[in-house]
Amino acid sequence: MKKTGWMGGGGQGVGGALARGLVRGGFRVALVARTPEFIGELARELSSLGEPALALTADATRPAELRAVIAQARETMGAIEVLLYNARASSGDGLAGTSVAQFADSWRITTLGAFVCAQDTAPALIPEVRCPRICTGTTSHVLGGGGS
């Protein structure tokens, strides 16, 4: 049986590259993002490489949406054996130019979303002491910003 990987925040940069790496490693991939446009295109590209890819939409700030698409991926593709979480948010303008509300929104996407995904995929990973969970993101959108 083929292994299944979960790519949260599958975008054009790091997320897309990680998803391609999973497919090259023989994984089927469930791609998750807020908007369907790019992940639909990426899912078609990955499927053409020989392993099925599933495009799912969910907002990382809404745990119920994440849990629903994790369940859908499990039902369609089997147990999730690798979790890659790359969802990120860019708001504000450095430390001095970021409001508490902007910071909280970013935290919900990057940290709360990763927590929910890790929690919901853990049952398949823990019994065999397999814990391949990777959370990544980029800071290029904030480095060098005014007020940093």
HUWO-V583490 format. One record per residue. RES is the residue in one small letter. PHI is phi in whole degrees, 0 to 359 (NA if undefined). PSI is psi in degrees with one decimal (none if undefined). OMEGA is omega in whole degrees, 0 to 359 (999 if undefined). Layout:
# HUWO-V583490
res->{RES RES}
phi->{PHI PHI}
psi->{PSI PSI}
omega->{OMEGA OMEGA}
This chain:
# HUWO-V583490
res->{m k k t g w m g g g g q g v g g a l a r g l v r g g f r v a l v a r t p e f i g e l a r e l s s l g e p a l a l t a d a t r p a e l r a v i a q a r e t m g a i e v l l y n a r a s s g d g l a g t s v a q f a d s w r i t t l g a f v c a q d t a p a l i p e v r c p r i c t g t t s h v l g g g g s}
phi->{NA 290 274 243 246 246 241 274 83 285 246 283 260 301 300 296 296 295 297 298 297 299 297 299 274 90 267 277 230 260 260 229 206 293 241 278 304 290 292 296 295 295 298 296 300 295 298 291 276 118 242 298 232 241 261 233 246 199 265 297 274 240 308 297 295 299 298 294 284 296 297 297 296 299 295 279 242 100 301 275 258 223 247 244 237 231 293 213 222 232 208 80 217 70 301 287 253 246 280 299 296 296 297 298 298 297 300 300 288 280 259 298 300 297 300 298 297 296 297 281 263 302 304 281 265 290 306 254 53 258 231 283 237 231 248 220 178 236 247 299 283 239 297 78 288 300 82 291}
psi->{136.5 151.3 154.6 133.1 149.2 125.2 98.5 125.4 39.5 98.4 -162.4 -22.0 -109.8 -46.7 -44.6 -41.7 -41.9 -40.9 -41.8 -39.0 -39.1 -46.0 -43.0 -27.2 5.3 15.5 147.9 149.7 132.4 118.5 133.9 131.4 167.5 -36.2 144.2 -16.3 -62.5 -41.3 -27.4 -43.5 -43.5 -39.5 -40.9 -42.8 -48.1 -40.6 -33.9 -16.7 -5.1 -12.9 137.0 140.8 141.8 127.7 121.9 146.4 137.7 151.4 120.7 -15.9 -2.2 95.9 -38.1 -38.0 -43.9 -45.6 -37.5 -42.3 -27.7 -44.4 -41.2 -43.1 -43.4 -43.9 -38.7 -39.2 -10.0 -174.2 139.2 117.1 -18.1 129.3 120.0 125.8 116.7 12.8 140.2 167.6 148.3 115.5 157.8 -172.8 79.4 -177.2 -48.3 -23.7 17.4 125.6 164.1 -39.3 -41.5 -42.4 -43.7 -40.2 -44.3 -42.7 -42.3 -40.8 -50.0 -40.8 -51.9 -44.2 -43.9 -41.4 -48.2 -44.7 -43.5 -43.2 -42.8 -20.4 -10.8 -39.8 -33.3 -22.2 -35.1 -42.0 -33.7 18.8 37.0 115.9 48.4 89.8 128.3 125.0 127.3 174.4 179.8 153.4 7.0 -23.0 -11.8 -19.9 134.9 5.1 157.0 138.6 4.5 none}
omega->{180 177 180 175 180 179 177 183 181 182 184 184 184 181 178 179 178 178 177 177 177 180 177 178 176 180 162 186 169 180 182 176 179 183 187 190 185 183 174 178 180 178 177 178 182 179 179 178 173 178 180 175 184 178 181 177 176 176 184 179 182 183 181 177 179 180 180 181 173 178 179 179 179 181 183 190 182 183 178 185 176 178 172 182 185 180 181 180 177 177 180 182 181 183 184 184 180 179 177 179 178 178 181 177 179 179 180 181 188 187 180 179 178 179 181 179 179 181 184 177 183 182 179 185 187 186 181 180 173 181 180 176 179 175 183 178 179 176 183 180 180 182 177 180 178 179 181 999}
